[in-house]
């Protein structure tokens, strides 16, 4: 969930049914990207945040695949509201 003035709240459901909630403050979000991951059998395209102070990306919507139009919409929304 995007909270325009504050940051992004991410909820991820785990295999055991528990829900992990992570809030990323606006000031820590360095950039949003659309990236590709190559596997031996597939190419996965995803939207991710680059977060200051971490050495990894925060992947959004990692439990399902978005179509390209939806990914671009998420990308533009975050760029427009969080990364001004």
Rosetta silent file (secondary structure, phi, psi, omega in degrees, C-alpha in Angstrom):
SEQUENCE: XXXXXXXXXXXXXXXXXXXXXXXXXXXXXXXXXXXXXXXXXXXXXXXXXXXXXXXXXXXXXXXXXXXXXXXXXXXXXXXXXXXX
SCORE:     score description
SCORE:     0.000 S_00000001
   1 L     0.000  129.185  179.029    0.000    0.000    0.000 S_00000001
   2 E   -88.866  124.644  175.960    1.388    3.369   -1.027 S_00000001
   3 E  -113.666   98.206 -165.522    1.044    6.079    1.610 S_00000001
   4 L   -43.272  -49.837 -175.180    1.918    9.174   -0.411 S_00000001
   5 L   -84.359  -12.451 -170.241    3.491   11.352    2.273 S_00000001
   6 L  -118.721  -40.411 -177.943    5.106    8.556    4.296 S_00000001
   7 E   153.665 -151.383 -177.112    6.239    5.554    2.248 S_00000001
   8 E  -128.623  131.810  176.457    5.166    2.088    1.191 S_00000001
   9 E  -104.359  123.094 -176.754    3.706   -0.664    3.354 S_00000001
  10 E  -114.556  130.131  175.133    4.352   -4.165    1.961 S_00000001
  11 E  -116.305  130.057  178.351    2.511   -7.295    3.103 S_00000001
  12 E  -126.609  129.024  177.232    3.784  -10.737    2.104 S_00000001
  13 E   -91.489  129.090 -178.971    2.015  -13.980    2.883 S_00000001
  14 L   -86.736  169.051 -179.243    4.343  -16.845    3.726 S_00000001
  15 L   -60.967  -31.720 -179.126    3.879  -20.520    2.860 S_00000001
  16 L   -83.036    1.437  177.818    2.707  -21.288    6.397 S_00000001
  17 L    96.116  -12.728  178.598   -0.056  -18.656    6.126 S_00000001
  18 L   -71.419  157.133 -179.008    1.572  -16.020    8.314 S_00000001
  19 E  -116.128  128.476  176.623    1.765  -12.454    7.027 S_00000001
  20 E  -104.079  126.986  179.237    4.946  -10.381    7.146 S_00000001
  21 E  -112.157  131.248  178.790    4.451   -6.606    7.078 S_00000001
  22 E  -130.112  128.446  175.207    7.277   -4.233    6.174 S_00000001
  23 E  -105.988  128.114  177.620    7.053   -0.445    6.101 S_00000001
  24 E  -113.325  111.455 -179.430    9.631    1.406    3.996 S_00000001
  25 E   -62.701  147.905 -179.293    9.763    5.141    4.777 S_00000001
  26 H   -51.830  -41.520 -176.665    9.754    7.507    1.822 S_00000001
  27 H   -65.447  -22.909 -179.088   13.213    8.851    2.722 S_00000001
  28 H   -90.709  -11.600 -179.143   14.787    5.369    2.405 S_00000001
  29 E   -82.286  111.647 -178.686   13.396    4.624   -1.072 S_00000001
  30 E   -84.381  -38.954 -178.000   16.180    5.434   -3.523 S_00000001
  31 E  -165.841  163.731  172.276   14.493    4.221   -6.709 S_00000001
  32 E  -120.016  139.304 -177.391   11.913    1.908   -8.228 S_00000001
  33 E  -134.757  157.466  166.408   12.881   -0.406  -11.063 S_00000001
  34 E  -108.482  122.654 -171.157   11.430   -2.969  -13.426 S_00000001
  35 E  -129.823  164.862  177.300   13.918   -5.821  -13.512 S_00000001
  36 E  -119.052  141.639  173.033   14.360   -9.305  -14.975 S_00000001
  37 E  -119.707  128.642  179.786   15.428  -12.484  -13.225 S_00000001
  38 E   -98.289  130.234  172.926   16.722  -15.343  -15.329 S_00000001
  39 L  -118.753  169.823  178.881   16.129  -18.918  -14.274 S_00000001
  40 L   -59.923  -22.281 -174.082   17.066  -22.056  -16.185 S_00000001
  41 L  -121.412   -3.095 -170.914   13.486  -22.305  -17.465 S_00000001
  42 L  -158.672  161.866  170.105   11.993  -18.825  -17.374 S_00000001
  43 E  -118.750  119.441 -179.756   12.478  -15.078  -17.396 S_00000001
  44 E  -106.131  127.176  177.654   10.609  -13.354  -14.568 S_00000001
  45 E  -105.403  135.506 -175.830    9.954   -9.635  -14.808 S_00000001
  46 E  -148.402  163.944  175.409    9.165   -7.802  -11.577 S_00000001
  47 E  -101.953  135.091 -179.150    8.912   -4.392   -9.907 S_00000001
  48 E  -141.749  157.321  175.805   11.356   -3.712   -7.062 S_00000001
  49 E  -106.037  139.637  169.992   12.450   -0.921   -4.749 S_00000001
  50 E   -96.490  120.309 -171.880   16.064    0.028   -4.120 S_00000001
  51 E  -113.280  128.135  179.139   16.206    0.857   -0.419 S_00000001
  52 L   -62.580  135.462  177.665   18.931    2.945    1.223 S_00000001
  53 L    89.763    1.906  175.961   20.851    1.065    3.888 S_00000001
  54 L  -124.895  159.551  179.704   20.207   -2.420    2.489 S_00000001
  55 L  -106.553   16.626  178.857   22.142   -4.541    0.053 S_00000001
  56 L  -139.471  163.209  177.997   19.118   -6.112   -1.612 S_00000001
  57 E   -86.276  152.225  173.456   16.044   -5.088   -3.542 S_00000001
  58 E  -101.894  104.856 -176.695   12.555   -5.197   -2.068 S_00000001
  59 E   -78.104  131.622  176.945   10.496   -7.072   -4.673 S_00000001
  60 E   -96.701  145.501  177.079    6.871   -6.006   -4.960 S_00000001
  61 L    56.576   44.485 -176.303    4.124   -8.486   -5.902 S_00000001
  62 L   -78.412  -10.942 -179.297    6.508  -11.442   -5.648 S_00000001
  63 L   -90.048   -6.984  175.211    3.760  -14.018   -5.067 S_00000001
  64 L  -152.692  164.857 -177.621    2.165  -13.456   -8.469 S_00000001
  65 L   -99.054  134.146  173.729    3.052  -12.012  -11.850 S_00000001
  66 L   -94.143  148.925  173.050    1.828   -8.677  -13.095 S_00000001
  67 L   -75.647  166.005 -174.238    1.361   -8.010  -16.776 S_00000001
  68 H   -59.214  -42.537 -179.517    3.593   -5.374  -18.365 S_00000001
  69 H   -60.548  -41.948  178.813    0.915   -2.672  -18.375 S_00000001
  70 H   -67.585  -39.643  177.965    0.303   -3.140  -14.634 S_00000001
  71 H   -62.330  -43.129  178.829    4.032   -3.097  -13.858 S_00000001
  72 H   -64.121  -38.685  178.030    4.469    0.172  -15.740 S_00000001
  73 H   -63.201  -44.539  177.383    1.481    1.636  -13.875 S_00000001
  74 H   -62.286  -46.231  179.362    2.968    0.653  -10.482 S_00000001
  75 H   -56.384  -50.392 -177.706    6.360    2.027  -11.556 S_00000001
  76 H   -66.196  -36.987  179.029    4.901    5.362  -12.674 S_00000001
  77 H   -63.947  -47.032  179.868    2.735    5.703   -9.563 S_00000001
  78 H   -65.507  -44.583  177.564    5.674    5.191   -7.215 S_00000001
  79 H   -58.210  -42.794 -175.591    7.902    7.500   -9.264 S_00000001
  80 H   -74.568  -32.111 -174.515    5.216   10.178   -9.296 S_00000001
  81 H  -104.388  -29.392 -175.640    4.151   10.047   -5.656 S_00000001
  82 L  -103.753  -37.820 -171.653    7.152    8.842   -3.672 S_00000001
  83 L  -104.687   33.295  178.678   10.222    9.841   -5.669 S_00000001
  84 L   -68.460    0.000    0.000    9.386   13.430   -6.576 S_00000001
